[in-house]
Amino acid sequence: MFRTARLVAAKDLRIELRSRVVTNQVLPFAAIVMVMFAFALNTDAVVERVAPGLVWLATLFSLLILVQRSFAIETADGATDAMRAAGVDPAGIFLGKALALAAELAVLEIVLLATAVVLYRQDLRASGVVLLVTTFLAATIGLALVGTLYGGLAAGVRGRETLLPLLLLPVVAPVLIGATRATEAALGTAGAVVADGWPWLGLLGVFVALFSVGGTLAFGPLIEE
């Protein structure tokens, strides 16, 4: 399973390195979203207060693009059917695609955080670095797991471009809430302290555990359907 996951992740990342969709399309899209938020709110105090939430909202919007592209390539080339016919472990496919998606999201989130620091005047505090890094890791893994699971579910369905957001966004609400609150604590937004963020990080950990086990078990039957 882990060897399959490594090969699938390497395949997806090679496709991205050659196509540069994240660099040329998703990153500019996410940056534009951040700038538009700043224009829409139009008040420095409000922007600084909601900046952590805006980072994660931009990440969620970008996640939809990444997931749709990942499975559109598989569907168009018949790669998923070929792997199923070859008897490739579905759990390995799930973990591999989630790993590749997590790597792409990590690059995106670093850029978004840097944008928030510059554009929204956020401060990186030494006391909150550990909380910030662990929050980003947990939230990234959680988003990648859910995106892969629901991307596989919607891949073979007509109208998947509109179905995927309807399926995905309600499920990732705990990640959005937990990651936003933990990031606020790490950055000290609105007077929050680091200790306030650890319970929210625990929520993210539970979410990751549930979807890592559930996704591994459910992905095979989902793509068979």
Steps between C-alpha positions, in 0.01 A plus 500: 500500500772746595704420188191563288438826685854614434475419127160669461618812685815517287289468184265782600785727601684435172185596311484824699867579448457462125170686470571765770130550563554583867767757415333658198132479594418401857750728675391809302137409566560473875693828504218676314249364753708642786522840332126503424425424865706804598309721255162361607558552874667837441586558868843429643370400841252253355753354256757446775237333721375253239830436320549141629154405379565657160815292459305180554208610282740566213653157565159332482412671171834394355450146630194462278708584193780263596266208573301543180814516292656197667204275430417652162840383374440151638152480346597637159792259460322204655778469756268411788334221300840372393625487859184324614532245219863442595400425858677800654415542868229773526632601843839568344338709227310700761804566718721580201261753351443653844875530553550677166206730570640582845836594348331737253286651775806554719666711231180696455455563872854629543431759231164592655650539846774724360231702321306539825811619684572763234151598387304457825779607739514177697786440744687170530578450868773264617274363773240394244727339240451143626122539512496665158708229333307211656170666412601540138621140484183356655265717296688427177485125557132520593410701191700267277330189640149641465572646156632168373207303642228724361691562178494125439131489583410777256747407227268274302181701555346731244520861615793429732624860467197624695446188710846500657464837681159394634647180640834633618439838660259389777732215598810719533322754722670355814839547334418859408384581853778317681779623275375859516477504879838332546663738252349797681653374825839445337504848347347673801210635298251707703690432822489120473772307682680184394328287765165570333609319185593157632141373550423594140808313388360198683183532290711497185681190624172313553384605154821372340479170685138442396552574133833319472336178622161557340645615169737205478213257555239678286700612196499158334121454503450861394709476183349160421161669487 
